[in-house]
């Protein structure tokens, strides 16, 4: 329904998609401006940082496209309109994710894909079979990890009532963090996004394996292959949190 509504105004769709593309492109422009003054950032060259950026942007863009509307849950909790979703013969999670589905978010995916393609064309990497296989696994697993963060953030809103900005700190803030190499951050932060909120598996660990770089925590490179398992565990935990939050919902009483 939302896609048909969007495509009813083709010119508006094209302009908003281009706007999304342009707005996200400025993030990479900021990185390019940094490299106009330095030759390396934390020991990483511009193509290597672009590789990190592309992996993060595409993974997050896909998750944002599919389930990015979860941050609207707080409004439904406040005004009681979530009740209407509970009586429909469809999963509540799917209904919330599809609410005001924004096809314009393809602009972010396109922009990230272009940066990733540019980085791959500039990197001097020996593309063995395992590295080639790891690329699609990383993108799909990264998307799943971000989806889990979106769902977990939405589950937290059942408790906080309106915590959209807290959720955005881990989703939009998380993808911004991952655009930069782990070597520029303190080891405490790197440990946090590796073992507590495992966003590092979105791109830091897989990229370190593909590029042949040591990870700041001296973890084995083969740990990059655990990314699909980490994604599955994150989705399972987020699902449990969502069901617990939904069971605790008591409506507005009006």
C-alpha positions as a Markdown table, in Angstrom:
| # | Residue | x | y | z |
|---|---|---|---|---|
| 1 | Unk | 0.0 | 0.0 | 0.0 |
| 2 | Unk | 2.8 | 2.4 | 0.9 |
| 3 | Unk | 4.7 | 1.6 | -2.2 |
| 4 | Unk | 1.7 | 2.2 | -4.4 |
| 5 | Unk | 1.1 | 5.5 | -2.5 |
| 6 | Unk | 4.7 | 6.5 | -3.1 |
| 7 | Unk | 4.7 | 5.7 | -6.8 |
| 8 | Unk | 1.5 | 7.7 | -7.4 |
| 9 | Unk | 3.8 | 10.7 | -7.3 |
| 10 | Unk | 6.8 | 9.7 | -9.3 |
| 11 | Unk | 8.5 | 13.1 | -9.4 |
| 12 | Unk | 8.2 | 13.4 | -5.6 |
| 13 | Unk | 9.7 | 9.9 | -5.2 |
| 14 | Unk | 12.7 | 10.7 | -7.4 |
| 15 | Unk | 13.4 | 14.0 | -5.6 |
| 16 | Unk | 13.1 | 12.5 | -2.1 |
| 17 | Unk | 15.3 | 9.5 | -3.1 |
| 18 | Unk | 17.9 | 11.8 | -4.6 |
| 19 | Unk | 17.7 | 13.9 | -1.4 |
| 20 | Unk | 18.4 | 10.8 | 0.7 |
| 21 | Unk | 21.3 | 9.9 | -1.6 |
| 22 | Unk | 22.8 | 13.4 | -1.3 |
| 23 | Unk | 22.3 | 13.7 | 2.4 |
| 24 | Unk | 24.2 | 10.4 | 3.1 |
| 25 | Unk | 26.8 | 11.2 | 0.5 |
| 26 | Unk | 27.9 | 14.2 | 2.6 |
| 27 | Unk | 29.0 | 11.7 | 5.3 |
| 28 | Unk | 31.6 | 10.4 | 2.8 |
| 29 | Unk | 32.5 | 13.9 | 1.7 |
| 30 | Unk | 33.5 | 14.6 | 5.3 |
| 31 | Unk | 35.9 | 11.6 | 5.2 |
| 32 | Unk | 37.3 | 12.7 | 1.9 |
| 33 | Unk | 38.0 | 16.2 | 3.4 |
| 34 | Unk | 39.9 | 14.5 | 6.2 |
| 35 | Unk | 42.1 | 12.7 | 3.7 |
| 36 | Unk | 42.8 | 16.0 | 1.9 |
| 37 | Unk | 45.0 | 16.8 | 4.9 |
| 38 | Unk | 46.3 | 13.4 | 5.9 |
| 39 | Unk | 47.5 | 10.3 | 4.0 |
| 40 | Unk | 46.1 | 7.7 | 6.5 |
| 41 | Unk | 43.5 | 7.6 | 9.3 |
| 42 | Unk | 44.6 | 5.3 | 12.1 |
| 43 | Unk | 46.9 | 3.6 | 9.6 |
| 44 | Unk | 44.1 | 3.0 | 7.1 |
| 45 | Unk | 44.1 | 4.5 | 3.6 |
| 46 | Unk | 41.2 | 6.2 | 1.9 |
| 47 | Unk | 40.1 | 3.1 | -0.1 |
| 48 | Unk | 40.3 | 1.0 | 3.0 |
| 49 | Unk | 38.1 | 3.5 | 5.0 |
| 50 | Unk | 35.8 | 3.7 | 2.0 |
| 51 | Unk | 35.6 | -0.1 | 2.2 |
| 52 | Unk | 34.5 | 0.1 | 5.8 |
| 53 | Unk | 32.1 | 2.9 | 4.9 |
| 54 | Unk | 30.5 | 0.9 | 2.1 |
| 55 | Unk | 30.0 | -2.2 | 4.1 |
| 56 | Unk | 28.4 | -0.3 | 6.9 |
| 57 | Unk | 26.2 | 1.9 | 4.7 |
| 58 | Unk | 24.8 | -0.9 | 2.6 |
| 59 | Unk | 24.1 | -3.1 | 5.6 |
| 60 | Unk | 22.4 | -0.3 | 7.5 |
| 61 | Unk | 20.6 | 1.0 | 4.4 |
| 62 | Unk | 19.0 | -2.4 | 3.8 |
| 63 | Unk | 18.0 | -2.7 | 7.5 |
| 64 | Unk | 16.6 | 0.8 | 7.5 |
| 65 | Unk | 14.6 | 0.1 | 4.3 |
| 66 | Unk | 13.1 | -3.1 | 5.7 |
| 67 | Unk | 12.5 | -2.3 | 9.3 |
| 68 | Unk | 13.5 | 1.4 | 9.8 |
| 69 | Unk | 9.9 | 2.4 | 10.8 |
| 70 | Unk | 10.3 | 0.7 | 14.1 |
| 71 | Unk | 11.2 | 4.0 | 15.7 |
| 72 | Unk | 7.6 | 5.1 | 15.2 |
| 73 | Unk | 6.4 | 2.6 | 17.8 |
| 74 | Unk | 6.8 | 5.2 | 20.6 |
| 75 | Unk | 4.0 | 7.3 | 19.1 |
| 76 | Unk | 1.7 | 4.3 | 18.8 |
| 77 | Unk | 2.3 | 3.5 | 22.5 |
| 78 | Unk | 1.5 | 7.0 | 23.6 |
| 79 | Unk | -1.7 | 7.5 | 21.6 |
| 80 | Unk | -2.9 | 3.8 | 21.9 |
| 81 | Unk | -3.0 | 3.1 | 18.2 |
| 82 | Unk | -1.0 | 0.0 | 18.7 |
| 83 | Unk | -4.3 | -1.6 | 19.8 |
| 84 | Unk | -5.5 | -1.6 | 16.2 |
| 85 | Unk | -2.5 | -3.7 | 15.2 |
| 86 | Unk | -3.1 | -6.3 | 17.9 |
| 87 | Unk | -6.5 | -7.3 | 16.5 |
| 88 | Unk | -5.4 | -7.7 | 12.9 |
| 89 | Unk | -4.6 | -11.2 | 11.7 |
| 90 | Unk | -0.9 | -10.4 | 11.0 |
| 91 | Unk | 2.2 | -10.3 | 13.2 |
| 92 | Unk | 2.5 | -7.0 | 15.0 |
| 93 | Unk | 6.2 | -6.8 | 14.3 |
| 94 | Unk | 5.6 | -7.0 | 10.5 |
| 95 | Unk | 2.9 | -4.3 | 10.7 |
| 96 | Unk | 5.0 | -1.9 | 12.7 |
| 97 | Unk | 8.0 | -2.4 | 10.3 |
| 98 | Unk | 5.7 | -1.8 | 7.3 |
| 99 | Unk | 4.1 | 1.3 | 8.7 |
| 100 | Unk | 4.9 | 4.2 | 6.4 |
| 101 | Unk | 7.3 | 2.1 | 4.4 |
| 102 | Unk | 9.7 | 4.6 | 2.8 |
| 103 | Unk | 11.0 | 3.4 | -0.6 |
| 104 | Unk | 13.1 | 6.6 | -0.8 |
| 105 | Unk | 15.6 | 4.9 | 1.6 |
| 106 | Unk | 16.9 | 3.1 | -1.5 |
| 107 | Unk | 19.0 | 6.3 | -1.9 |
| 108 | Unk | 21.1 | 5.4 | 1.1 |
| 109 | Unk | 21.6 | 1.8 | -0.2 |
| 110 | Unk | 22.6 | 3.1 | -3.7 |
| 111 | Unk | 25.0 | 5.6 | -2.2 |
| 112 | Unk | 26.7 | 3.0 | 0.0 |
| 113 | Unk | 26.9 | 0.6 | -2.9 |
| 114 | Unk | 28.7 | 3.1 | -5.1 |
| 115 | Unk | 31.2 | 3.9 | -2.4 |
| 116 | Unk | 31.8 | 0.2 | -1.8 |
| 117 | Unk | 32.2 | -0.4 | -5.6 |
| 118 | Unk | 34.7 | 2.4 | -5.8 |
| 119 | Unk | 36.7 | 1.1 | -2.8 |
| 120 | Unk | 36.8 | -2.4 | -4.3 |
| 121 | Unk | 38.2 | -1.0 | -7.5 |
| 122 | Unk | 41.0 | 0.7 | -5.6 |
| 123 | Unk | 42.0 | -1.9 | -3.1 |
| 124 | Unk | 44.9 | -4.2 | -3.8 |
| 125 | Unk | 43.5 | -7.4 | -2.4 |
| 126 | Unk | 44.1 | -11.0 | -3.4 |
| 127 | Unk | 40.5 | -12.1 | -3.9 |
| 128 | Unk | 40.6 | -15.8 | -2.8 |
| 129 | Unk | 37.5 | -17.9 | -2.8 |
| 130 | Unk | 37.0 | -17.4 | 1.0 |
| 131 | Unk | 37.3 | -13.6 | 0.7 |
| 132 | Unk | 34.8 | -13.5 | -2.1 |
| 133 | Unk | 32.3 | -15.7 | -0.2 |
| 134 | Unk | 32.7 | -13.5 | 2.9 |
| 135 | Unk | 31.5 | -10.4 | 1.1 |
| 136 | Unk | 27.8 | -11.3 | 0.6 |
| 137 | Unk | 27.7 | -13.0 | 4.0 |
| 138 | Unk | 29.0 | -9.9 | 5.6 |
| 139 | Unk | 26.4 | -7.6 | 3.9 |
| 140 | Unk | 23.5 | -9.9 | 4.8 |
| 141 | Unk | 24.7 | -10.6 | 8.3 |
| 142 | Unk | 25.3 | -6.9 | 8.9 |
| 143 | Unk | 21.8 | -6.1 | 7.7 |
| 144 | Unk | 20.5 | -8.8 | 10.2 |
| 145 | Unk | 22.5 | -7.3 | 13.1 |
| 146 | Unk | 21.1 | -3.8 | 12.4 |
| 147 | Unk | 17.6 | -5.2 | 12.1 |
| 148 | Unk | 18.1 | -6.8 | 15.6 |
| 149 | Unk | 19.2 | -3.5 | 17.0 |
| 150 | Unk | 16.1 | -1.8 | 15.5 |
| 151 | Unk | 13.8 | -4.5 | 17.1 |
| 152 | Unk | 15.6 | -4.4 | 20.4 |
| 153 | Unk | 15.3 | -0.6 | 20.5 |
| 154 | Unk | 11.6 | -0.9 | 19.7 |
| 155 | Unk | 11.2 | -3.4 | 22.5 |
| 156 | Unk | 12.8 | -0.9 | 24.9 |
| 157 | Unk | 10.1 | 1.6 | 24.0 |
| 158 | Unk | 7.5 | -0.6 | 25.7 |
| 159 | Unk | 9.3 | 0.3 | 28.9 |
| 160 | Unk | 10.4 | 3.9 | 28.2 |
| 161 | Unk | 7.2 | 4.8 | 26.2 |
| 162 | Unk | 9.1 | 7.1 | 23.9 |
| 163 | Unk | 12.8 | 6.3 | 23.4 |
| 164 | Unk | 13.2 | 6.8 | 19.7 |
| 165 | Unk | 16.3 | 9.0 | 20.2 |
| 166 | Unk | 17.9 | 6.3 | 22.4 |
| 167 | Unk | 17.2 | 3.8 | 19.7 |
| 168 | Unk | 18.7 | 6.1 | 17.0 |
| 169 | Unk | 21.9 | 6.4 | 19.1 |
| 170 | Unk | 22.6 | 2.7 | 18.5 |
| 171 | Unk | 21.3 | 2.5 | 14.9 |
| 172 | Unk | 22.2 | 5.7 | 13.1 |
| 173 | Unk | 25.0 | 6.3 | 15.7 |
| 174 | Unk | 26.3 | 2.8 | 15.2 |
| 175 | Unk | 26.6 | 3.0 | 11.5 |
| 176 | Unk | 28.5 | 6.4 | 11.8 |
| 177 | Unk | 30.9 | 4.8 | 14.3 |
| 178 | Unk | 31.6 | 1.9 | 11.9 |
| 179 | Unk | 32.5 | 4.2 | 9.1 |
| 180 | Unk | 35.9 | 4.8 | 10.7 |
| 181 | Unk | 38.6 | 2.3 | 11.4 |
| 182 | Unk | 38.7 | 0.6 | 14.9 |
| 183 | Unk | 42.3 | 1.8 | 15.4 |
| 184 | Unk | 41.2 | 5.4 | 16.0 |
| 185 | Unk | 39.0 | 4.5 | 19.0 |
| 186 | Unk | 39.9 | 3.5 | 22.5 |
| 187 | Unk | 40.2 | -0.2 | 23.2 |
| 188 | Unk | 37.4 | 0.0 | 25.8 |
| 189 | Unk | 35.0 | 1.2 | 23.0 |
| 190 | Unk | 36.2 | -1.4 | 20.6 |
| 191 | Unk | 35.6 | -4.1 | 23.2 |
| 192 | Unk | 32.1 | -2.8 | 23.8 |
| 193 | Unk | 31.1 | -3.0 | 20.2 |
| 194 | Unk | 32.7 | -6.3 | 19.8 |
| 195 | Unk | 31.5 | -8.3 | 22.8 |
| 196 | Unk | 28.5 | -6.3 | 24.3 |
| 197 | Unk | 26.8 | -4.8 | 21.3 |
| 198 | Unk | 28.5 | -6.7 | 18.5 |
| 199 | Unk | 28.4 | -4.1 | 15.8 |
| 200 | Unk | 32.0 | -4.8 | 15.0 |
| 201 | Unk | 30.9 | -7.9 | 13.1 |
| 202 | Unk | 29.1 | -5.7 | 10.6 |
| 203 | Unk | 32.3 | -4.6 | 9.0 |
| 204 | Unk | 35.3 | -4.1 | 11.3 |
| 205 | Unk | 36.1 | -7.8 | 11.7 |
| 206 | Unk | 35.2 | -9.0 | 8.2 |
| 207 | Unk | 37.1 | -6.0 | 6.7 |
| 208 | Unk | 40.2 | -6.7 | 8.8 |
| 209 | Unk | 40.2 | -10.3 | 7.5 |
| 210 | Unk | 39.7 | -9.3 | 3.8 |
| 211 | Unk | 42.4 | -6.6 | 4.0 |
| 212 | Unk | 44.8 | -8.8 | 6.0 |
| 213 | Unk | 44.9 | -6.3 | 8.9 |
| 214 | Unk | 45.3 | -7.2 | 12.6 |
| 215 | Unk | 42.3 | -6.4 | 14.8 |
| 216 | Unk | 43.0 | -4.0 | 17.7 |
| 217 | Unk | 42.0 | -6.6 | 20.3 |
| 218 | Unk | 44.4 | -9.3 | 18.8 |
| 219 | Unk | 41.5 | -11.5 | 17.9 |
| 220 | Unk | 42.0 | -14.3 | 15.3 |
| 221 | Unk | 41.2 | -13.3 | 11.8 |
| 222 | Unk | 39.0 | -16.3 | 11.3 |
| 223 | Unk | 36.5 | -14.8 | 13.8 |
| 224 | Unk | 35.1 | -12.9 | 10.9 |
| 225 | Unk | 33.4 | -16.1 | 9.8 |
| 226 | Unk | 31.4 | -16.0 | 13.0 |
| 227 | Unk | 29.5 | -13.0 | 11.7 |
| 228 | Unk | 26.4 | -15.1 | 10.5 |
| 229 | Unk | 26.3 | -16.8 | 13.9 |
| 230 | Unk | 26.5 | -13.5 | 15.7 |
| 231 | Unk | 23.7 | -12.1 | 13.5 |
| 232 | Unk | 21.5 | -15.2 | 14.3 |
| 233 | Unk | 22.1 | -14.8 | 18.0 |
| 234 | Unk | 21.3 | -11.0 | 17.9 |
| 235 | Unk | 18.1 | -11.7 | 16.0 |
| 236 | Unk | 17.1 | -14.4 | 18.5 |
| 237 | Unk | 17.7 | -12.1 | 21.5 |
| 238 | Unk | 15.9 | -9.2 | 19.9 |
| 239 | Unk | 12.9 | -11.5 | 19.2 |
| 240 | Unk | 12.8 | -12.5 | 22.9 |
| 241 | Unk | 12.9 | -8.8 | 23.9 |
| 242 | Unk | 10.2 | -7.9 | 21.5 |
| 243 | Unk | 7.9 | -10.7 | 22.7 |
| 244 | Unk | 8.5 | -9.7 | 26.3 |
| 245 | Unk | 7.8 | -6.1 | 25.5 |
| 246 | Unk | 4.6 | -6.9 | 23.7 |
| 247 | Unk | 3.3 | -9.1 | 26.6 |
| 248 | Unk | 3.9 | -6.2 | 29.0 |
| 249 | Unk | 1.8 | -3.7 | 26.9 |
| 250 | Unk | -1.3 | -2.5 | 28.7 |
| 251 | Unk | -2.7 | 0.1 | 26.3 |
| 252 | Unk | -3.5 | 3.7 | 27.3 |
| 253 | Unk | -6.7 | 2.9 | 29.1 |
| 254 | Unk | -8.7 | 5.3 | 27.0 |
